[in-house]
Amino acid sequence: MILTRTRDMELVRSIVSHPAIWPHISDDGPTTPDDIEDVEALHWMLVSAGEPLGLFMVHAHNIVCYEMHTCLLPHAWGAPAKEAAQRLLAWAFEETDCKKMITAVPAYNRAALRFAKAGGMVQEGINRASILRNGELVDQIMLGITEKEWTCQHSQS
């Protein structure tokens, strides 16, 4: 499995617009996959194993806190997804100034919540009524993992 930064926005758009991904990463706003642009502050990290498995979007909140968003294709779900997420965290903690990785999971997306927790993230709070979904305000569950926590989990493996 390979994790690399991509600037191929046609590929990024094709992945995020997949019917198994777009409904879970978009809200009721006017944004479409065609609106996604290559911005220096965003790291579109492509996961591949002979073919694209999906990608992660990563950006810094400040010099030590980064946020990740997962866009893995259905054929990568399960063990490949877990490996991909761990490779993303390894990259972030080893190759950037990231000391803490966070994510926000809409309350209705129980599969994404289980996935984040299985990868070592800890629920840290709830951003109440913070995303508009099907005309309703929905909570987002805030999760995070520190570099120290991640390192401790992987030194025991």
Buried (B, 14 or more C-beta within 10 A) or exposed (E): EEBEEBEEBEBBBEBBBBEEBBEBBBEEEEEEBEEBEEEEEBBBBBBBEEEBBBBBBBEBEEEEBBBBBBBBBEBBBEEBBBBBBBBBBBBBBEEBEBBBBBBBBBBBBEEBBEBBBEBBBEEEEEBEEBBEBEEEEBBBBBBBBBBEBBBEBEEEE
